């Protein structure tokens, strides 16, 4: 089979490698679509816990084409998606019921073989049927599951005024979940008008076009939209410059959630006295925990929609072009690979 194989950071080839066979308790999936994510750009540079050699890719949908011994819950040809995160179940955090913090966590496509390939073999406990979802929706299962984990992490009160900074795919998925998860209003602010147009088409209440060259003006504009501040602010850009306006724009007693991925060495200024005397809560949301069933239900009922988010498709052989488009093409929203 063909696969994207990295030997080291920034050093990859499209290679012919043996097609894997499923062992006991495993299935083989013929991949139909795999999503290219900002995390893949970090992995390309050797960041975000990447280990080499590596087949990247952690978002996918495909059909089961081989079944290992002892597998009864799936059938040949069934369309499925995969949770790419494995937990050890034995470390202190797993035993505390917090496996997202597992000390021995493995991520398919990060430090284990991922989905930028024609086939993948995975244990059945990571596999979920997508039912009647079409491929263009089902390929969003993993990022939507991360958004669902974000919603659970927020523990948002009903009637909250929410702001999402960033209109990338995961930001828009989370914004929709917040809309149906108790928020009285959801505002999305971003520096790309076409992404904001997509946010409006997906039902977001208000949008604001930000100018990162004049972040102070953007802060003033957002302040005018919520003079007493937003109850919940989600930083979904990965920009520390944008992140620094979060606490000042948060209503007293409110919550800031860091959701976008930054460079591991990045630093962000926060006024500790402001956090202290206004009792601001700051949270992080990383990956997903056990949210695939709830996420697939939300996708199947249309509570979360993905129509129009995919803008670019590339064959597996053009992975390099796909990565470059994601990095530098201003018309990109979501890129997918079609093996």
N, C-alpha and C positions, 0 to 999 in steps of 0.2 A: 504494500500500500504506500501511497504518498503521504508525507508528513513534513511539517516545519520542524526542523531540528536545530537547536542552538548548541554549539560546543562551548561557548563562552558568551559574555555580554556582547551584543552588537554583531555577533558572528553566527549567522544562521544559513542553512541551505534547505532547499526543498529536496528531500531524499526519498528513495525507495527503501523501505524497511519491511521486515517480515510482518504480515498481518497476524495479529495475536489471536489465539484461541481461548475461549472462556474455560476457566476451571470450575470446580464445584462451587455452587452458590454465586456464579457470575453469569453475566450476559455480554454478548458482543453487540455493539450498536453501530450501524452504518449511519454516519453523520450526514444530515441534510443541510443544516445551516449551523455556523458557529459565529458568535458575536465577538467583535474586536472592541476591547474596552480600554479606557485610560490606564488601567492597571497593566495592560500588556505593554504600554509604552514604558512604564516603570520597570517591568521585567526585562525589556529589551536592553535597558541600561544596567541591569544587574541589581536593581533595587527591589523593594517590596518582597523581601524574603525569598527571592529567586535563587534556585540552586541548579547547577549545570552538570552534565548535559540535560537539556530540557525540551520537551514538546509543549509549547505554551497553549493557552486557550482554556477558558473556564466557563463559557456560556455556550449552550448547544441545544439542539433538538435533532432527533434521528429516529430510525426504526430498528427494532431488535432483529438481528439476522442470524444469531446463533445463541443457543442456550446451554449452559453448563449443567452438570449432574446435580439433581436435587432442587432445581428451580421449577416452581409450579405457579407462581403468581403472575408470570408474564407469558405472552404468546409471540410466536414469530410474526413479524410485520407490525407489531404494536408500536405506535408512536410514543416516544418517551423523552424525558429530559433527565438531567443528572445533577444532584447536589455535589459540588466539587470539593466539599470540605470533610475531612475525616478527623475523628477525635480518638484519643488513646483509651478513654474510659477508665484510666487508672491513676492519673495524676491528681494532685490535690484539688484542682479546679473542676475536673470532671466529676470527682467524687462529691464535690459541693453542689453539683447540678449546674455548673457554669462552664459547659464545654467550649463556648466561644473563646474562652481564655486558656484553653488546653495548652500545656507546656510542650506537647509533642504533636501539635496540630500539623496535618499535611493538607496541602491544597493542590488538587489536580490542576495542572497548568501553571503552577508556581514552584512547587518543589516535588511534584509528581507528574507523571505523563498526562498531558491535557488533550484538548479537542481540536487543535489545528491539524487535523489528519482525516483520513477517509474512514477509519474505524477506531473504536476504543473499546476496551474490555473493562468492566467495572463490577464491583459487588452489588447484588440486588438491593441491599439496604440503602444504596445511594440513588436508586432509580425510581422515577415517578411517571406513571402514565399521564399523558396530557389530554386524554379523551379526544374530543372533537376539535380542539384548538388547531388553527392552521399554523404552518411553520413560522410565518412572520410574527405571530403572537407568541407562540411557545418558546421561541429563541430568547425571549425576554424573561423567562422563568427565573433564572439565577439573579439578574439585577433587580427584578421585582421582589424576590425573596429577601435580598439585602434591604430594599426599601421597607418591606414589611417588618423586618427586624428593627429598622430605624423607628418605625411607628411605635412598636412595642417599647423600645428604649425611651422614647419621649414621654410615655405615660401622660399624654396630653389631656388636659381638662376640657370638657365640653364648653363650647362658646369661645374658645381661644382665637385670638387674632394671630395668624401665622405668616411668616415670611420665609421663603426659600430663596437663597442667593445662589444662582446658577440654574440654567435651564438645559443641562445635559440630560441624557436619557434617564439616569437614576434620579436626578433631581425632579424630573417631571413625573416619574413613577411615584416617588414619595409624596409629591404635592397632591396627586390624586388620592392617595391613601389618606392623607390628612383631611382632605375635603369630605371623605365619607367616614372619617374616624373621629369626628367631633368638632373640628374647627368651624368657627362661625364664618371666617373668611380666610382665604389663602392668597397671598401676593407672591408673585415670582419676579425677581429682578435679575437681569442678565445683560451682557454686552452684545448680544446678537438678536437683531429684530426678528429674523425668520424663526429662531427658536422660541421667542416670545409669542409669535403668531401661532406656533404649534401649541404652546401652553394654553392660549385662549381657546383654540379649537378643542382642546381636551377638557375644557370647563373651568380653568382657573379663574378666580374672581377678578384679580387685577394684575397688571404687569407694569414693570418700569424698565426702560432702557437705560442701563448704567454706562457711564463713561469712566473706564478704569484710569484714563489719563487725568481725570479730575474726580477722584474718589470722594473728596470733600463735598462736591456738588451732589453726587449720588447720595451721600449720607443725608444732606439737607433735604433732598427730594423725598427720600424715604421717611424722614422725620415728619415732613408735611402730611404724609399719608397716614401716619399713626403718631400724633403729637405726644401721647403718653407712653409710646413704645409698643412693640409687638410682644405678645405673651410668649411666643415660641419663634426662634430664629434658627434656621438650618443653614450652615455654611457648606455648600455643595460645589464650590468652585475649585477648592484646593489651593486658592490664592491666599497667602498670608495678608496681603494688602487688603483684600476684601474681608478677611476674617477679623481684622482689627476694628471694623465698624460694628461688629455684632453686639458686643456688650453695651456700648453706648446707645444702641437702638432698641435694646431689650427693656421691656416694661419691668418695673420693680417687682421682684418675686418671680420673674420669668426664667426661661430656660434657653440656653444656647447649645446646639448640638453640632459638633464637628463631624462632618459626613464626607467631605471631599478629601481626596488623597493628596498629601503634600510630599515633597522630598523629605526623607528621614532627617536631614540636617536642618530643616527650616525652623525658624523661630518666629513667634508672633507676640506682639506687645499687648498685654491686658492690664488695666488699672486694678490692682488688688483691692484698693479701698472702695472702688465703685462696686466690685463684686461683693465685698464684705457688707457695706452699709445698705445696699439695696437687695441683698440676699438673692443674687443671681446664681442659678445652677448651671454648671458647664458639664456637658456629657460628651462622650464619644460613641460612635456607632460603627462597628467593624464587621463586614461580611454579613453572614446570616447564621442563625442558630438551628432552629427546627421549624422554619416557617414555610417550607415548600407546600405542604397541603393547603394552608390558608391562602397562600399566594395563588396557587393554581385555581382555587375556588373563586378568588377575586377576578382573575383573568377570564374565567369561564362565564361569570355572570356579567362581565362588562364593567364592574366597579373600577377596574383599572384597564385603561385602553392604551394601545400601542400604535394605532393607525397613524401613518405618516412619519413616524420617527426614523425608520430605516431610509437612508438617502443614498447609500453607496453599496454596491455588491461587487465582489471580486472573486475570481476562481482562486483556489488554494495556491496555484503556481504564482499568483501575483500578490502574495502576502506582503512583500516589501512595499509595493505600491499602496496597499491598503493601510499599512502602518504609517507611511508618509502622508497619506491623505488625512488620517486621523490627527496627525501631528500638526499639519500646516494648511489644510484646505478649509477656508472659512465657510464653505457650503456644506460641510459634513455635519451630520447630526449623529446617525448611527451607521457604522460600517459592519457588514457581515461577509463572511467567507462562504462560498458555495463549492464544496469539494466536488 
